[in-house]
Amino acid sequence: MPSLDARGVASLLREYAQRSALKGGNPYRAKAFSRAADNLAALAVSLNVLVAEDRLTEIPGVGDAIADIIAKVHKTGSHPSLEKLRKEFPAGVLEMLAVPGLRPEKVLRLYKDLGIASLSELEAAAKDDRIKKAKGLGAALQTKILQNLAIAKSGEGRLHLHRAAALLAHAKDFFRKSRPELKRVTIAGEFRRGCELVGDLAIVAEAAKSDKSSTQSADGLQIRVSDRKHFGAALLFATGSDTHIEQLRALAAKKGMRLEPDGLHKGRALIAGEEAEIYRALGLPFIDPELREGRGEIEVALKGKLPKLVTDQDLRGILHCHTDASDGTETLETMAKATRQRGFEYFGVADHSKSAHYAGGLSVEEIAQQHREADRLNKRFGKDFRILKGIESDILADGSLDYDDDVLERFDFVVASIHGRFKLDRKAQTQRLLRAISDPHTTVIGHMTGRQLQRRPGYEIDVEKVLRACAKHDVVVEINAHPWRLDLDWRWHQAALEFGCVLSINPDAHSIPELDHMHWGVQMARKGGVPADRVLNAMTLPEITRYLRQKRRSLARAA
């Protein structure tokens, strides 16, 4: 039989990981195979070459043991260990692992106790109320399955932005090493457009000599190779979106031109081959990749009204972070120092409030202790850096904030967030948020819809009504930069701006590495068309200090 390509081998490795997880035993072994499968799927060169040259261990996450398995699977299309595992469960059982919140042990119970052996059978059983009647499974699991089946189907084959970034970085590095003759190796596709979930992994590279442009696939990765003259056009088409490209083509046709994958033509002449040149020849300013979704950006560009999008460099401080005082992993001092080392001017600590027992919410005494620590550290930091004293206050079921008013008044800022009672109906949930927004202590509404990408949908709210209330009460709207959240959804950012809202890009960091989530929040803000002058933490330290002081004065006057 012909040898398997990288995508085929990756599929079998992923199957091995899933079957190992179902069987139980060492969970790290299953995760190791899953990571290796992901990296195999984004190879920049043919797997045949790596096997022939004994270079499999150059793939991230692939050691000698996994390399041996890859080599055998590549050659034979299977492996004895995998064949042994296949005898225990039908292939359809693995499909159920894609349902968010459905752990391997529950999948095993569903199969053994109810005979459910596929995703379609799972859906039928849930709709027929068979799951809630089963001992050890119950109504709650059945509800979760019904809710999350749609997520499993819609997210199939799509990666979170940060995971796609890691795979593409590995692929790009690998590509440069294996094809040193290529220049301008550039990431394209949905990732370049800043999509929150990435389905296509794409790279464009410049070759010294090429027949204009050629597209090839290194198993799981689309690679477009072009010569220098046509590189920009190749990048434009590889970036997309399809709708944006079609709209550009329509504009070109209206102007008597023709936009093709090798450039912009007038008659037989190529008049533009670089991205910026193509836009300019069409009478457009350069449209940032994040905006290229066919949602009116070309019309806005023709009117000269494209926003100057926020950048990483525009952000001057970090808000909404956690420490080991609640559910973070680092001390206040360690988190503040790490923030300062990244060039920021302020660190806004916002640990969980007292009702968040699951996350070690702070008692009033612990708040006082944290504030004393912040004062001590601020004296040491001097005038160039400051810890801002905040709290992530739970929005209680009735919309009130955690803590009494006299406690809330001690903070520099308050992030008000929902962490429970997600199943309230749309009207009640909206009213809950509206009451929290109207509380004069609220500075920021955190992760407004509560969604977790590919894990759970957001709770039902009237987003427009909530955004209008935020604008009315001068409450900042969070763009939560955690790659599992990215909430508020970028599709609502323009509405927020039109209503008059200010936004804040917050990492929701629980550790030092998570401080760097800020970048994903910036990507979402850019995709939503947000300029720096509408971002709270693009303010300098003196500016945000003045802003928060004025907010507190307004609070005092209201009292």
N, C-alpha and C positions, 0 to 999 in steps of 0.2 A: 504494500500500500504506500501511497505518497506520504512524505513526512508532513506533520502538522505545522502550520505557521504559528506565529506568536499568539495571535488571538485565539486560535484553537487550543493551544497549550494553556493559555491563561484561563480559558473556560473550564478546562479539566482541573486545573489547580484550585480554582474557585469552588468547583464541585467537591473536590477533596476536602477543602476547608469546611464547607457546609456539612458534609457527611461526618467529619470529625467532630464538629460542634454538636451535632445530634447524638452522636455516640457517647459524648462526654469525655472525661479525661482532661488532659492538659489543654486549657483554653488558649494558651500562648502559641501552641503549635498550629491551631486553626487560624489564628490571627496572622502568623508568619506566612502561611500559604496564601492567605487573602492579600496581604501586602505585596508579595511576590507576583501574584496574578495581576494586580493593578499596574505594577511597573512593567510587566511584560506587555501589557496591552498598549503601552505608550512608547514602545521601542522606536528608535529613529533609524535602525538598520535591520536588515533581515535576520531572523533568528538562525537561519542556515549558516550565516557567516559566523555568528558567535559560537555556535556549536562546533563548527569546523575548526575554528581557531582557539577553542578551549577558553573562551572569554566570558562564560556565563556569570561568573562571580563578579563581573563588573556591573551587572544589573543591581541597583539598590535593593536591599532586602533578600538577596540570593547568596547563601553560603554554599559550602561544598555539598551538604546533604541535599538541599533543594535543587542545586545545579544537577546532581546526578539524576534526580527524579525528572527534571525538565528534559534532560538529554534523552532519557528513555521514553518519555511521553512523546517527545518530538519525533523520535524514530519509529515507535510502534503504535502510537495513537492511544496508549493506555498505560497502566501500571498495575502490578499484582496487588498492591495495597488498596488501590482504588477499586479494583474488581471485587475484592473481598468486602469492602464497605458497601458496594452496590447491592449486595445480596440481602442487606438488612432493611433497606427502605426503597420504595419506588421513587423514580425521579421526580414525580409530581409533588412529593412531600417537601422537597427543597424549595419549591415555589413559595410556600407559606412563610419561609424565613424572611421574605421581602416585606411582609406586613409590619409596619412600625409597632413596637411594643409587644410583639409576639416572640417570646424567647424560645430557644431550642427545646427546653424541657416542656413547654406548653404545646409546641408543635408535635412533640413526641406523644403527649397525652391525647391530643386530637386524633392522631393516627391510630394509636393502639386501642384507645377506648371507644372511639366513634367511627373508626375506619375511614377517616377523611384523608384523602391521598392526593389532593391537588387544590389549587387556588379556586377553581370553579366550584369544587365540592365544598370548600370552606365557605364560600359566599352563600351557596344554597343552604347549608346547614345553619348558618347564622340567620338567614331570612326565615327559615322554618322553625326557629326557636329551639333547635336541638342542642345547642352549646350551653345555653343557660341552665338546662335541666341536668347537665352532666356533673357528677360529683367532682370537686376540685377545679372546675372550670368556671361556670356560673355566668350570671347576667352581665356583670361588669366587663368580663372578657369578651362576651358576645357583642356588647355595645362598642367596645374598642375596635374589635375586628371590623364591624360594619362601617365604622367611622374611618378607619385607616386603609381599607381595601382600595379606595380611590387614590390615596397617596402612593400606595405600592405600584399601582398601574401607571400613574402619571409620571412618577420619578424613575421609571425603569431605564437603566443605562445612563443616567445623568449623575454628575458628580458635583458635590459642593465646591464652591469657588476656590477655597483654600486647598482642597485635595487636587483639583485640576491644576492649580498653580504648581504644586509639588511635582506632579507627573510631567507637566510641560517643561519645567526647569530641568528635570533629569533628562528628558528627551532632547532638549536644546543642547545641553552640555555633551550628551552622548553623540549627537549629530555633528557638533563642531570637532570632536575628537576623531570621529570616523570618516568625516568628509571635510578635511581642512581646506580644501580648495574652494569651498563655498563661503560666500560673504553675506553680511546682513541677514543672519538667521533670526527671523522675527516671528513671534507668536501671533496668530490670527484667530479667526473663528469667534465663537461665542465668548471665549475668555477675554479676547481683546475688547469686545463690546461690554464687558463687565456684567454679563448675565449671572444671576445668583446661582443658577444650576447650569452646568456645562455638559452638553451632549456630544459635541464634536471637538476633537483635539486636532488643531491645525497649525502648521508652520509654513512660512514662506521663506525661501532662501534665494540668494543671487548667485548665479554661476557665471564664470568668465565667458563661456560659450553655451548657448542654449537655443533651441528652435523656438524662440519667443517665450513660450511658457509650456511647462508640462506638469501634469499632476500624477503623483505616484502615492502608493500607500505602503508604509512600512508596517504591515499587519494591522495595527490599531490606530495609526496616526496618519492623517492626510498631510502630505508634503507637496507643496507647489514650488517648483524650481523655475526661475525666470532669469533672463539676462538683465543687465543693468537698465537698458532702455525701457523695458516693460515691467520692471519690478513693482512699481507703484500700483499699476493696474492689477497685477496679480494679487498684491496685498489687499487692494480694495475689494476684489471679488471674493477672496478667501475670508475676509472679515465679515462681509454681509452687512445687514441681514438681506435676505432675498427681496423683501418688500422695498427696502431702501434702494437696492440696486435697480429694481424695476422702475422705481420712481425717478432715479437718475437717468435711466435709459429713456424714459418718456420725455423728460426735460430736454435731453440731448436731441431727440427726434424733433421736438418742437422748434429747436434752434437750427435744424438742418444738419445735425451731426449724428454720429453713431457710436455708442459706447459698447465696446467689446472687451473680453477678458484680457486682451493685449493692449488696450488703451482706447483713447478717444479719437475718432476719425472724422474727417470731413472729406467726402469723396474718397479718393484713394490715399490721401495723406494722413499720416499719424500726427495729430497736433498736440497730444498730451499723453505721457506715459507714467508720470509720477502722480501720486494721490493728490497732492496740493495743486498741481498743474491742472488735473482733471476738474477739480472743483472750481478753480479760478476760470478755466475756459468756459465753464457752464454758467458763469456769472455768480458763483457762490463763494463765500468764505469757506475755509477748511472746517468741516463738520467733525467734531470729536467722535471717535468710534463708539463711545458709550451711548451717543444719541441716535445712532443709525438703526432705528427700529421701524421707520415708516409711520411715525406717529405725529406727523406735521412738522418735523424738523427742517425739511426742505423749504416749506412755505415761510417758516420763521427766519431761515437763513436768507431767503430772497428779500425779506424786509429789513435785513441788517440787524435783527434783534436776538441773535444767538447769545446766550449767557456766557460769561467767562467762568468756566466751571472751577469749583474748589479743587485744590490739590493737597497732597500730603503736607507740603511745605507751608500751607496757609494755616495749619492748625497750631495753636500756641499752648494748648494745655489739654489735659485729660480729665474727664468727669466720669462718674459712675464706675467705681472700682471697688473691689472687696479685699479684705485682709483676713488674717487668721482670727480676728475678733469675731467674725461670723463664719462663712463657709469658704474663705480664701485659704491659700496655702502659705502666704508670706506675711511678715509683720508689716505694720504701717511704715516703719522706717525703711525696710527693704524695698517695698513697692514705690515709695516716694523717691528714693535714690535711683532706682531703675528708670523711673519716669524722667528724672532730671538728666540722667545720662543719655537719654534719647533726644535731648535738646528742648524739652518742654519747659514751660515757665510755671506750671501749677499742676497739682495732683488733687483731684476731687475724690476723697474717700466717701463711699456710700454703702456701708455695710447694711445687712438686713435688719429690719426692725423687730420688735419683741414678739409679734404674732407669728413670725416665720420660725417656729420652733424647729422645723426640719432643716433650717439653715443656720442655726445658732444665733438667732436674732438677739440684738443687744438689749440688755436691761438698762434702766435709767442710770444705774451706778456704772455700768460698763461704758455708757456714753460719756459720762463725766471723766472716766479714766482715759478714754481715747482722746478727748479734747485736751486734757492735760498733756498727753504725749505729743499731740499735734503742736501745741504751744511751745513745748520744749524743743521740738525739731525745727519749728519755724524760726526760733531765735538763732539756731545753729546755721540754718540755710541763709539767713540774711534777706536782703531786699530782692534778689534776683529769682527766687523760687519760693513757692508757698504751698502748703497743704491747705486745701479748702475743706472745711468740716461739713460733710453732708450725711445723708441717710437715704437708703432706699426704703421708703415707708410703704408697707402693704396697704393697698386700698381694700378696706374691709367690705363685707358683703353689702352693706348699706351705702357704700361710697365714702364713708368717713375715713380719715387717715389714722394710722396707728399712732399712739401716744397722745397725751393731752396737749393743748395749745402751748402751755408754758414750756414744755419739752421741745416742741417743734420750733419754737422761737430761738432756740439756742444754736440752730444750724445755720451755716452760710447758704445752703441750698437743700432742697428736698426733691428727690426723685420719687414720684408716686407711681407704683406699679401694681398690677393684678398678678397674684400668684396662686389663686385658687378660685373655686366656684366658677369654673369655665363654662358650665352648661346652663347658666342663666339664659333666658331667651333674649332676643335682640334688643327689645325695648328696655328690659330690666338691666342688661349689661351696659347699654348706652347710658341710662340714667345713673348707674353706678359711677361711670367715668365722668359724667358731667358734674356730679356732686364733688368729686375729687378735684376736678379742674377749677371749680368755683371756690375751693378752699384757698384763702389768700396765702397759706404757707407753701402751696405747691409751686415749685419752680419748673420742673420737667415732668412730662408724662413718659414713663419708661415703657419700652417694647409694647406699643399701643394695642396691637391685636393679639399678642401672645403666641404667635405662630412659631413652630419649629420646623424648618424645611425638611421634608421627607420623614418627619416624625409625627407631627400633629398639625391640623389646620388651626387657624386662629379662631378665637371665640367670636360670636356674632355681635357686631356693633354697627351703628350708623356712622361710618368713618367721617363722612362729610360734616355731620352735625358735631362730632367730637372735634374736628379740626377748626370749625368755626368758633367753637367755645374756647379753644386754646388761644386763638387770635384775640377774641374778646377779652379774655382774662389775663393776657400777657403770660401765658404758660408755654414753655418751650416744648417742641415735639422732638422726641428722641429718634435718631437713626441708630438703632442698636447694631453695633458692628460685629457682634459674634456671628461667625459664618453659619451657625445653625439657625440664627434668627433673622438677621438683616431686615429688621422691622423698625420702622414703618416701611412697607413695600414701596419701592421706587416709583411705582405707577401712581402713587398718591402725592408725590412730592410737589408736582406742579400745582395741584389744588391747594396744598398747604401754603405755598408761596403766594398764590393768588388771593387767598383769604387773609394774608398778612402774618402768617406764622414765622417764627424764628425756629431753626432746627439745631440740634446738637448731636454731633457724631461721638458716640460713647462706646468704649470697648467692652463694658461689662466684664472686665478682667478679674479673674480669680487667682491669677498667678502672673509671674513676670513675663513668660512668653506670650500670654494673652493680651498684654499691652499692645502688641503689634497687630491685634485685630483692627486697630484704627484704620489701617489701609483698606480693609474690605468695606468699612463704613464710608470711606471716601469714594470708593468705587460706586457704591450704591447712590451716594449723593450726586456724583457726576452723572450717573445714568438717569437720575431724576431731574437733571438740569439745575442743580443747586449751585449758586455762586457763593463765594467765601463771605460776602458781606451779609449773608442771611444765616450764618453758622455761629452759634453762641461761642464755641470754643476756638473760633478763629480770632477772638478778642485777645489782646495782650493782657498780661497780669493786671496792670493798672485799670484797663478798661473793664475787665470782668469783675474786678473788686468793686469798682464804682457802680456797675450794673447791679450786682447783688446787694450792695449797700442801699441803693435806691429802692430795690424791691422790698428790703426790710423796713425802710422808712414808710413805704406805702402800707405795709402790714401794720406798722405801729399806728399810723393814722386811722386805718380801718378799725383797729381795736378801740 
